[in-house]
Amino acid sequence: MGSVTPSSPFLTRAMAAQVDIDRPGKIVELGPGTGVITDALVARGVPQDRLVLIEYNSEFCALLRKRFPGATVIEGDAYNIDRTLGHPAEGTLATVVSGLPLLIQPMETRCGLRDAAFRLLAPGAPLVQFSYALVSPVPVEGADMKIWTSPWVLRNVPPARVWVYRTEPVPA
Ligand SMILES: C[S@@+](CC[C@H](N)C(=O)[O-])C[C@H]1O[C@@H](n2cnc3c(N)ncnc32)[C@H](O)[C@@H]1O
């Protein structure tokens, strides 16, 4: 379910389009690889100093530091997002954007990432993930989430869709 080909500009733009730039807080990207989605985020207008990139491949991390000198690049495990980020305050992240090949992971790992991401995200803030599969890459069973999927992005190898997950805003 992973791909050796970086996501196309059509898919990266579709991912970046789901980020609400006006929402305050950090934008965390999981599995940025060479930075094709990061590039689309910056092109969309996200200041580099709002970006935190979690990538476990050290060569990619070195490349990301060169390409995006204003971003925070963390070499670490995105599935342990809370610990890898240094336990930030809950409910503070603006968006989590993921290029991780989630479907190759066991259900427990995917549920763990989903739950940790939603603890860290501000109420109503999105978790954005692309997938080549027909089924949701983020487990939906037992989670109170709103889900939106983009049309298929055919100009990507393989074709993919963007999935956006949000928890309901907490009433004041
Ligand atoms: C399918 S590639 C996506 C790369 C890029 N975002 C794109 O869309 O083309 C997945 C990326 O996730 C990284 N990755 C895989 N498992 C990871 C983990 N546990 N923590 C951090 N990064 C991980 C890989 O090194 C790779 O760069």
Ligand as a Chemical Component Dictionary entry (heavy atoms), coordinates in Angstrom:
data_LIG
# 
_chem_comp.id                   LIG 
_chem_comp.type                 NON-POLYMER 
_chem_comp.pdbx_formal_charge   0 
_chem_comp.three_letter_code    LIG 
# 
loop_
_chem_comp_atom.comp_id 
_chem_comp_atom.atom_id 
_chem_comp_atom.alt_atom_id 
_chem_comp_atom.type_symbol 
_chem_comp_atom.charge 
_chem_comp_atom.model_Cartn_x 
_chem_comp_atom.model_Cartn_y 
_chem_comp_atom.model_Cartn_z 
_chem_comp_atom.pdbx_ordinal 
LIG C1  C1  C 0  4.714  6.711  0.874  1  
LIG S1  S1  S 1  6.096  7.718  1.402  2  
LIG C2  C2  C 0  5.350  9.337  1.220  3  
LIG C3  C3  C 0  6.368  10.396 0.944  4  
LIG C4  C4  C 0  5.759  11.760 0.556  5  
LIG N1  N1  N 0  5.000  12.318 1.655  6  
LIG C5  C5  C 0  4.877  11.636 -0.650 7  
LIG O1  O1  O 0  3.665  11.874 -0.543 8  
LIG O2  O2  O -1 5.388  11.310 -1.734 9  
LIG C6  C6  C 0  6.059  7.432  3.152  10 
LIG C7  C7  C 0  7.090  8.184  3.974  11 
LIG O3  O3  O 0  6.856  7.892  5.345  12 
LIG C8  C8  C 0  8.089  7.658  5.987  13 
LIG N2  N2  N 0  7.790  6.822  7.146  14 
LIG C9  C9  C 0  7.368  5.538  7.135  15 
LIG N3  N3  N 0  7.172  5.103  8.404  16 
LIG C10 C10 C 0  7.469  6.146  9.209  17 
LIG C11 C11 C 0  7.452  6.324  10.621 18 
LIG N4  N4  N 0  7.097  5.335  11.444 19 
LIG N5  N5  N 0  7.779  7.526  11.114 20 
LIG C12 C12 C 0  8.146  8.551  10.269 21 
LIG N6  N6  N 0  8.186  8.433  8.944  22 
LIG C13 C13 C 0  7.860  7.254  8.408  23 
LIG C14 C14 C 0  8.940  6.981  4.932  24 
LIG O4  O4  O 0  10.321 7.098  5.223  25 
LIG C15 C15 C 0  8.526  7.777  3.690  26 
LIG O5  O5  O 0  9.310  8.938  3.566  27 
# 
loop_
_chem_comp_bond.comp_id 
_chem_comp_bond.atom_id_1 
_chem_comp_bond.atom_id_2 
_chem_comp_bond.value_order 
_chem_comp_bond.pdbx_ordinal 
LIG C1  S1  SING 1  
LIG S1  C2  SING 2  
LIG S1  C6  SING 3  
LIG C2  C3  SING 4  
LIG C3  C4  SING 5  
LIG C4  N1  SING 6  
LIG C4  C5  SING 7  
LIG C5  O1  DOUB 8  
LIG C5  O2  SING 9  
LIG C6  C7  SING 10 
LIG C7  O3  SING 11 
LIG C7  C15 SING 12 
LIG O3  C8  SING 13 
LIG C8  N2  SING 14 
LIG C8  C14 SING 15 
LIG N2  C9  SING 16 
LIG N2  C13 SING 17 
LIG C9  N3  DOUB 18 
LIG N3  C10 SING 19 
LIG C10 C11 SING 20 
LIG C10 C13 DOUB 21 
LIG C11 N4  SING 22 
LIG C11 N5  DOUB 23 
LIG N5  C12 SING 24 
LIG C12 N6  DOUB 25 
LIG N6  C13 SING 26 
LIG C14 O4  SING 27 
LIG C14 C15 SING 28 
LIG C15 O5  SING 29 
# 
